[in-house]
Amino acid sequence: MTQLLEILGCKHPIIQGPIGHLNDPKMVAAVSEAGAFGMLALGFERDLGNIKRMINEVRELTDKPFGANLMIAINPKNDAILELLTEEGVKTVTTSAGSPKKLYPKIKELGLKVLHVCLAAPPAVKAADAGADGVIASGTESGGLRTAGPESTNLILVPLVCDIVKLPVVAAGGIADRRGYRAALALGAQGVQIGTALLASEESPARQAYKEAIIGCGDAGTTLLPVGGITMRTIINPKLEGLMASGADLSKEYAAGNRNKAWSKGDFDLYPAGAGQISALINEIRPVKDIIEEMVS
Ligand SMILES: Cc1cc2nc3c(=O)[nH]c(=O)nc-3n(C[C@H](O)[C@H](O)[C@H](O)COP(=O)(O)O)c2cc1C
């Protein structure tokens, strides 16, 4: 058994990519039931009662392990959330969007296992120094929040991180099927984190319009939208395409505060759908179990 599987306690080395505003216990349970590692996305969630309710709902649906993602610099309730997760028996968390130094003393004190998401190689070294049990290397093709600077693809980043940290590495970004899964393992990763492909799955809480936007997205169909000094990878729709062609300042056209509303309503003129470059390879809405089983076949 690999170190990663020991940390996760599941059958397949596949982690559900947390999707900040689209959190659903049923989806988490479906991923864990399929033998992968379901994740609650708690980056924006501040309501402890709601978190407890979601954990209980997952537990009613599966006895398999699952974890939770915390966004370090974004959520002021992280300490209390970590205590709640520990009380509720969640054993593994992932952290992203911030410096591990801030939260790791608490995580270690509580005895939780933790993997940190790194968008470049130097933060992986810092995460290892702070006591991470593993790192999630996320190349520029990935969906989600990105930097505003130059970034590497996973073909470069994953082996780079594997060479410089002596911890299990998970590849996040650009993986939707067995080819990507095997490629990630060949690069030295012990596992993968899957965001966009699971976002477009049958059980995903995303609106049908969101899933269809991913299915309809072709090669080079995403861009990095500036948001407050960082970026978010989004699908280029006709409105965004027009704005890009006109040379408009995109950071002024879309407010990050509208993201939650836009995504939960499927209103992509208000804020474009967040998704990774891998959308180009996702052509149908499939059950989670089929996605996972094909990946490891
Ligand atoms: C719409 C969207 C929202 C995301 N929200 C989060 C989040 O809240 N926390 C986090 O650590 N990663 C987040 N991510 C990143 C995913 O968890 C995952 O690492 C990434 O999507 C992997 O790349 P892929 O989309 O190519 O599979 C998000 C990704 C997307 C597409």
The ligand as an SDF file (V2000), in Angstrom:
LIG
                    3D

 31 33  0  0  0  0  0  0  0  0999 V2000
  -15.2080   25.5960  -10.0080 C   0  0  0  0  0  0  0  0  0  0  0  0
  -14.0510   25.1240   -9.1820 C   0  0  0  0  0  0  0  0  0  0  0  0
  -13.9920   25.4590   -7.8280 C   0  0  0  0  0  0  0  0  0  0  0  0
  -12.9240   25.0150   -7.0310 C   0  0  0  0  0  0  0  0  0  0  0  0
  -12.9070   25.2740   -5.6890 N   0  0  0  0  0  0  0  0  0  0  0  0
  -11.8740   24.8220   -4.9280 C   0  0  0  0  0  0  0  0  0  0  0  0
  -11.8690   25.0030   -3.5070 C   0  0  0  0  0  0  0  0  0  0  0  0
  -12.8220   25.5110   -2.9130 O   0  0  0  0  0  0  0  0  0  0  0  0
  -10.7700   24.5750   -2.8180 N   0  0  0  0  0  0  0  0  0  0  0  0
   -9.7150   23.9600   -3.4410 C   0  0  0  0  0  0  0  0  0  0  0  0
   -8.7230   23.5990   -2.7830 O   0  0  0  0  0  0  0  0  0  0  0  0
   -9.7310   23.7240   -4.7810 N   0  0  0  0  0  0  0  0  0  0  0  0
  -10.7800   24.1260   -5.5150 C   0  0  0  0  0  0  0  0  0  0  0  0
  -10.8110   23.8470   -6.8630 N   0  0  0  0  0  0  0  0  0  0  0  0
   -9.7370   23.0090   -7.4580 C   0  0  0  0  0  0  0  0  0  0  0  0
  -10.1890   21.5330   -7.5000 C   0  0  0  0  0  0  0  0  0  0  0  0
  -10.4310   21.0350   -6.2210 O   0  0  0  0  0  0  0  0  0  0  0  0
   -9.1560   20.6350   -8.1990 C   0  0  0  0  0  0  0  0  0  0  0  0
   -7.9060   20.6790   -7.5710 O   0  0  0  0  0  0  0  0  0  0  0  0
   -8.9710   21.0220   -9.6530 C   0  0  0  0  0  0  0  0  0  0  0  0
  -10.2180   21.2780  -10.2590 O   0  0  0  0  0  0  0  0  0  0  0  0
   -8.2540   19.9330  -10.3960 C   0  0  0  0  0  0  0  0  0  0  0  0
   -8.1620   20.2410  -11.7510 O   0  0  0  0  0  0  0  0  0  0  0  0
   -9.2000   19.6630  -12.8670 P   0  0  0  0  0  0  0  0  0  0  0  0
  -10.3630   20.5800  -12.7700 O   0  0  0  0  0  0  0  0  0  0  0  0
   -8.4520   19.7730  -14.1220 O   0  0  0  0  0  0  0  0  0  0  0  0
   -9.5460   18.2660  -12.4590 O   0  0  0  0  0  0  0  0  0  0  0  0
  -11.8920   24.2490   -7.6370 C   0  0  0  0  0  0  0  0  0  0  0  0
  -11.9740   23.8990   -8.9980 C   0  0  0  0  0  0  0  0  0  0  0  0
  -13.0570   24.3190   -9.7600 C   0  0  0  0  0  0  0  0  0  0  0  0
  -13.1460   23.8810  -11.1940 C   0  0  0  0  0  0  0  0  0  0  0  0
  1  2  1  0
  2  3  1  0
  2 30  2  0
  3  4  2  0
  4  5  1  0
  4 28  1  0
  5  6  2  0
  6  7  1  0
  6 13  1  0
  7  8  2  0
  7  9  1  0
  9 10  1  0
 10 11  2  0
 10 12  1  0
 12 13  2  0
 13 14  1  0
 14 15  1  0
 14 28  1  0
 15 16  1  0
 16 17  1  0
 16 18  1  0
 18 19  1  0
 18 20  1  0
 20 21  1  0
 20 22  1  0
 22 23  1  0
 23 24  1  0
 24 25  2  0
 24 26  1  0
 24 27  1  0
 28 29  2  0
 29 30  1  0
 30 31  1  0
M  END
$$$$
